[in-house]
């Protein structure tokens, strides 16, 4: 689980908007861009080319 402090520091690399945990807790999502950034071993993979659309 990503801490609230870290979530406040992170932003979507595509639009620079806020991100939030996905419902399943396995990714961070940007609602504005409809992108999902996976979390591997507790580390968010915040690369646009690795993001998936939802």
Residue frames relative to the residue before (quaternion, step in Angstrom):
aa qw qx qy qz dx dy dz
X 1.0000 0.0000 0.0000 0.0000 0.00 0.00 0.00
X 0.3807 -0.7162 0.5452 0.2120 3.55 -0.98 0.91
X 0.4589 -0.6980 0.4769 0.2735 3.59 -0.88 0.93
X 0.6161 -0.5512 0.4181 0.3765 3.57 -1.22 0.51
X 0.6156 0.5542 -0.3479 0.4391 3.60 1.03 -0.73
X 0.6722 0.4778 -0.2931 0.4836 3.57 0.96 -0.87
X 0.6301 0.5399 -0.3390 0.4434 3.61 0.96 -0.79
X 0.6501 0.5173 -0.3174 0.4572 3.59 1.04 -0.72
X 0.6798 0.4830 -0.2845 0.4729 3.59 1.15 -0.54
X 0.6802 0.5030 -0.2862 0.4499 3.58 1.07 -0.73
X 0.0587 -0.7675 0.6375 0.0331 3.54 -1.24 0.61
X 0.6108 -0.5288 0.4318 0.4010 3.54 -1.25 0.41
X 0.4253 -0.7190 0.4826 0.2631 3.62 -0.74 0.97
X 0.6375 0.5474 -0.3258 0.4334 3.59 1.17 -0.49
X 0.8362 0.1575 -0.0490 0.5230 3.60 0.71 -1.08
X 0.4064 -0.7298 0.4394 0.3303 3.58 1.35 -0.19
X 0.4609 0.6849 -0.4336 0.3612 3.57 1.27 0.36
X 0.6943 -0.4757 0.3379 0.4212 3.57 -1.31 0.07
X 0.1859 -0.7454 0.6274 0.1272 3.52 -1.27 0.52
X 0.1170 -0.7816 0.6093 0.0640 3.53 -1.24 0.43
X 0.6052 -0.5537 0.4078 0.4011 3.58 -1.18 0.40
X 0.4891 -0.6252 0.5145 0.3243 3.57 -1.14 0.62
X 0.6738 -0.5032 0.3532 0.4099 3.56 -1.24 0.36
X 0.7169 0.4306 -0.2582 0.4838 3.59 1.03 -0.73
X 0.4639 -0.7173 0.4156 0.3123 3.59 1.29 -0.11
X 0.5719 0.6215 -0.3651 0.3916 3.58 1.27 0.13
X 0.7827 0.1929 -0.0989 0.5835 3.57 1.28 -0.05
X 0.3451 -0.6525 0.6134 0.2809 3.50 -1.42 0.06
X 0.1585 -0.8149 0.5542 0.0596 3.57 -0.94 0.84
X 0.2329 -0.7072 0.6509 0.1484 3.49 -1.30 0.64
X 0.3324 -0.7672 0.5166 0.1846 3.57 -0.45 1.21
X 0.6313 0.5614 -0.3396 0.4136 3.62 0.98 -0.79
X 0.7705 0.3263 -0.1643 0.5224 3.58 0.91 -0.93
X 0.3094 -0.7667 0.4894 0.2774 3.57 1.34 -0.31
X 0.4306 0.6731 -0.4684 0.3770 3.54 0.95 1.03
X 0.2036 -0.7587 0.6126 0.0869 3.52 -1.18 0.77
X 0.1381 -0.7791 0.6105 0.0361 3.56 -0.78 1.14
X 0.3700 -0.7637 0.4851 0.2112 3.58 -0.51 1.17
X 0.2953 -0.7052 0.6137 0.1974 3.53 -1.34 0.39
X 0.1030 -0.7935 0.5996 0.0166 3.59 -0.68 1.17
X 0.8429 -0.1011 0.0289 0.5277 3.58 -0.65 1.14
X 0.7402 -0.4263 0.2176 0.4723 3.57 0.96 0.90
X 0.6567 0.4811 -0.3057 0.4938 3.60 1.29 -0.01
X 0.3485 -0.7426 0.5267 0.2229 3.62 -0.64 1.05
X 0.2850 -0.7324 0.5973 0.1601 3.56 -0.99 0.92
X 0.0424 -0.8539 0.5171 -0.0415 3.55 0.04 1.36
X 0.3601 0.7045 -0.5156 0.3288 3.56 0.80 1.06
X 0.5006 -0.6750 0.4504 0.3014 3.58 -0.75 1.04
X 0.6885 0.4933 -0.2932 0.4435 3.59 0.91 -0.87
X 0.6712 0.4675 -0.2926 0.4953 3.61 1.24 -0.29
X 0.5321 0.6437 -0.4015 0.3759 3.60 1.25 -0.27
X 0.2218 -0.7473 0.6082 0.1499 3.54 -1.25 0.50
X 0.4662 -0.6650 0.5091 0.2848 3.56 -1.15 0.64
X 0.0971 -0.7785 0.6146 0.0823 3.55 -1.21 0.49
